[in-house]
Amino acid sequence: MKDTDRYTEQELVILLRNNSPVAFQQLFDLYSQKLYHFSFSYLKSDSESEEIVQEVFLKIWEKRGSLKTDKSFKSYLFTIAFNAIRKNFNKKMKEDKYKHELFEWISEEKPELESRIEFEALLQKLDFLIGRLPEKRKEIFLKRKKEGKSIGEIADEMGISPKTVKNQITEAMNYLKKSFDDNDVSSLLFYFLFVS
């Protein structure tokens, strides 16, 4: 007989409320795969789905003392998972907002397949070049351009002067501008993304 067969779900929750790592492991064994498949149906990513499962069970462990024994533990798990998935989507949308806006712009102005392929190649090139920035400069640049934070917010977060933030952003933009070839449409792409 399996360990999980020895207790009902409610009994496992009661044991978990009393800090039982065995009960926690049994609940994890019982639900982790179901949560993974649930998450994967939305995210289509192994690593992100595994992260959701870990996040859910970390939250369960942290809140074990306040778990309700008169309500469905399974429903509670999947509610946490769904909220985590939604948060994941919102985060990705915020981080990649400039790309989504540009995709919309491209589809209106240049609907030809060739332009879309060229555009995707430019985005890959842009990501590659940003990845080659010095670590501190890249962090500042992404906070400003992807996260939309103000110069002041970045300066406070990183414990540096606003002037340093501005200088680092200027250096990053100059590097990116110089790295693109003059004969492709990248200058238009660059200005659309970063200068406007």
Secondary structure, 3 states (H helix, E strand, C coil): CCHHHCCCHHHHHHHHHCCCHHHHHHHHHHHHHHHHHHHHHHHCCHHHHHHHHHHHHHHHHHCHHHCCCCCCHHHHHHHHHHHHHHHHHHHHHHHCHHHHHHHHHHHHHCCCHHHHHHHHHHHHHHHHHHHCCCHHHHHHHHHHHCCCCCHHHHHHHHCCCHHHHHHHHHHHHHHHHHHCCCCCCHHHHHHHHHHC
